[in-house]
């Protein structure tokens, strides 16, 4: 697939995640996690980052990062690079620790930062590691609910402002989804790049993408430019693929990622629930990564869709 679009500007806010190479563990001990947190701390002070929330799982991590200086790449080189050097030296190994580049979704902070913090803090619960987020020591949740002190390199004020500064209200907000199935806010990401309202996407595209000539040749830029008609996507899938089951799965995946249609609209079209659309899209993406033929066909379709933007 095409490389994700990287847009950096002063004051941008991101959901960042990075996974272990071949899905392998990147944290194997308490010391590993402590070292990683140390690199987060140095990134905040050295590069002016603002860290709103974090969670260290076993083979991946989640961060909610704000970049007042517009230097996400510099921040992430420091965090992932320093931690890889530590991890490899400790275990006398060489090579990649992380699976490719980190994934960074630009987010509209006012609309999504609070919801994403809940999603991040519930990660250990969804994974079946703990029953409540407060029982997991390797996330920022404890600092939000007064179970641990707020360290200088972690800022809780922006998110808690939405709850009048009350930690008990934030706890209630997070625990409201315990034992409930819910849709990840990340399923609403557009072109694997940006999560926000139509107004935010339009402003972001016009001010930080379209006006930069070098950016026009990046596939994700064209996919952000304007919504694609659903029928155009489906016709291209039918022209490329013959197996009916694969046609349907690929159509759901591409429509979900690139049509700009709402989940409700896609659900009606494909005869699925809103969560069913998201789940089908995720399952196809996982399966596609293991099937080179289908992966190349989908890449070709995305290429045609990008060309249609020009």
Secondary structure, 3 states (H helix, E strand, C coil): CCCCCCCCCCCEEEEEEEEEHHHCCCCCCHHHHHHHHHHHHHHHHHHCEEEEEEEECCCEEEEEEEECCCCHHHHHHHHHHHHHHHHHHHHCCCCCCECCCCEEEEECHHHHHHHHHHHHHCHHHHCCCCCCHHHCCCECHHHHCCCCCCCCCCCCHHHHHHHCCCHHHHHHHHHCCCCCCCCCHHHHCECCCEECCHHHHHHHHHHHHHCCHHHHHCHHHHHHHCCCCHHHHHHHHHHHCCCHHHHHHHHHHHHHHHCCCCHHHHHHHHCCCHHHHHHHHHHHHHHHCCCHHHHHHHHHHHHHHHHCCC
